[in-house]
């Protein structure tokens, strides 16, 4: 059943105190001079994991609106519970949907086309926060898709690898993981290295110490890539590399990992520092940053609970998405196209920088490299 939620209802439910601006006349079309009207069409319920995650995401959106109010940017937010089995066309019949400047949603790919068609007809922008399977973004200029599919990410990660390590010696380690999903990346990487004339070596975790060592250069910096992201194989690789370095202390070894490695930071941090690890990702929230601590504290104050313990915090995601887009619309109105330079916003967790796909909509192409340095510092490189 569709539920329409408003700020004052959320406040009554103990969620947070937020500014609700009076809706402006539809004749005032320049959103740079008026309240930004935001619609949220996501599963906002506590019946399953999707609903709970999107409730947290929505809370982040509200926190962003509250922060924007401090910058004299007012918002009028209407939210609908659009669950997986919901008919989004029923939601779109609400007269308030047609008044939205920005609609955040949907979560499910099957709902993207009707929402996209609606947005195109009513000159609204749609921010798709999670779905990656819909191809509507290739044809509909109203759509902004945050997530890239696996092929796009593999190409992006490979390009950044080449930029950083083109003068190094890559070593790809076969970890004998039949369940690995990282074959697409290693194939893309090998193709790029071969195109650029860069020699690389392939070895195996089960290789003898002598054979393992033969894959490494004694004159170049070595960059190790595993063909799995699993923690168990990573443990074995660290042990094997450590043994090699004991016998050959002058070897230079760095590692290029996977987003999943961010989940292992607590258990592998010392080795991340030791092996100069680079982790490519589409998100990163520095756990030691004052801004992170402040956000967690404000979330706890507002909602009387902590965020769920996912590697990517959904409240922070919602905050970044909403702050970035609403500020962009306030500054540029209809001309806002989602490029990072237009907003000048430093993300809490999720970097955003959109590029147009052909004659269609916009897709986020931003990635971040998390670098664990040998001096025991964590650096982030945003692209």
NORNORGI-V763533 format. One line per field, one symbol per residue. burial: # if it has 16 or more other ideal C-beta (glycine too) atoms within 10 Angstrom, else .. A space follows every 10 residues. Layout:
burial=???
//
This chain:
burial=....#.#..# ....##.### #..#...... #..####### #####....# ########## ########.. ..######## ###..#.#.. ##....#### ########.. ######.### ...####### ##.#.##..# ########.. .###.###.# ##.##..### #####.#..# .#..##.### .##....#.# ..#.#..... .##.###... .######### ..##.###.# #..##..... ########## ##.##..#.. ########## #####..... .#..##.##. .##...#... .######### ########## ..#..#.### .##...#### ####..#..# ########## ##.....#.. ...
//
